[in-house]
Amino acid sequence: NERLDGTGYPRHLEGDSIGIHARILAVANAFTAMARPRSYRNALSLSQVLGILKEQEQSYDQKVVDALAILLSTSAGERLVNTLSTKDKN
C-alpha cells in the first residue's frame, strides 16, 4: 500500500525506497481489480486500465506499467486476459 509519492502506508516509503517486487505487485493488483468485473460495474477495457495506470504516475512505477503494456501485447498477455474473463464462468 506504499505509493511512489510517499502518501501510502504503513511506512510512507517513496520512490526507489519501495522494493521492485512491491511496485510490481501494486501495478498487478490495480490492473486485476480494474480489468475484472465487480458487482457494481463492468470490467474496464485494457486501454482504459492502462490509461488510468499511466495517469497515476505518482502512485505506480511507470516502468512497471510499460512492461505490463508490452506483456499484454504478446500471446502470453492475451492468455492472461482470457483467464481474467473466464474465471467467472468456471
C-alpha positions in Angstrom: 0.0 0.0 0.0 3.0 2.3 -0.3 2.8 4.9 -3.0 5.7 6.3 -5.0 4.9 9.8 -3.8 5.1 8.7 -0.1 1.4 9.0 0.7 0.9 5.3 1.2 1.2 3.2 4.3 2.4 1.8 6.6 5.8 3.4 6.4 5.2 6.2 3.9 8.0 5.0 1.7 8.6 6.7 -1.6 10.3 6.1 -5.0 13.1 3.6 -5.0 12.7 3.1 -1.3 9.8 0.8 -2.3 11.1 -2.5 -3.4 10.6 -3.5 -7.0 8.5 -6.5 -6.0 6.1 -4.3 -4.2 6.0 -1.9 -7.1 5.2 -4.8 -9.5 2.5 -6.1 -7.1 0.9 -2.7 -6.8 0.5 -2.5 -10.6 -0.6 -6.1 -10.9 -3.2 -5.7 -8.1 -4.6 -2.5 -9.6 -4.7 -4.0 -13.1 -6.6 -7.0 -11.9 -9.0 -5.0 -9.9 -9.9 -2.8 -12.8 -9.8 -5.5 -15.5 -12.2 -7.8 -13.7 -15.9 -7.1 -13.4 -17.3 -6.1 -10.0 -20.8 -6.3 -8.7 -21.2 -2.6 -9.1 -19.5 -2.2 -12.6 -18.4 -4.0 -15.7 -14.7 -4.7 -16.3 -12.8 -1.8 -17.8 -11.1 -2.3 -21.2 -7.4 -2.9 -21.3 -6.8 0.5 -22.9 -8.9 2.1 -20.1 -6.9 0.3 -17.4 -3.5 1.1 -18.9 -4.6 4.8 -19.3 -5.6 5.0 -15.6 -2.3 3.4 -14.6 -0.3 5.8 -16.8 -2.3 8.8 -15.5 -1.5 7.9 -11.9 2.3 8.2 -12.2 2.5 9.4 -8.6 1.2 6.0 -7.5 2.5 3.5 -10.0 6.0 2.8 -11.3 5.8 3.8 -15.0 8.5 1.3 -16.0 6.3 -1.5 -14.5 3.2 -0.1 -16.3 5.2 0.0 -19.5 6.3 -3.6 -19.0 2.7 -4.6 -18.4 1.6 -3.0 -21.6 4.3 -4.8 -23.5 3.3 -8.1 -21.9 -0.3 -7.6 -22.7 0.6 -7.2 -26.4 2.1 -10.7 -26.5 0.4 -14.1 -26.8 1.2 -14.7 -23.1 -0.6 -11.4 -22.3 -3.6 -12.5 -24.4 -3.8 -15.7 -22.5 -3.6 -13.8 -19.2 -6.5 -11.5 -20.3 -8.5 -14.6 -21.3 -8.1 -16.1 -17.8 -9.4 -12.9 -16.3 -12.6 -13.0 -18.4 -13.2 -16.8 -17.9 -12.7 -17.1 -14.2 -16.3 -16.1 -13.5 -17.6 -18.7 -16.0 -15.9 -21.7 -14.2 
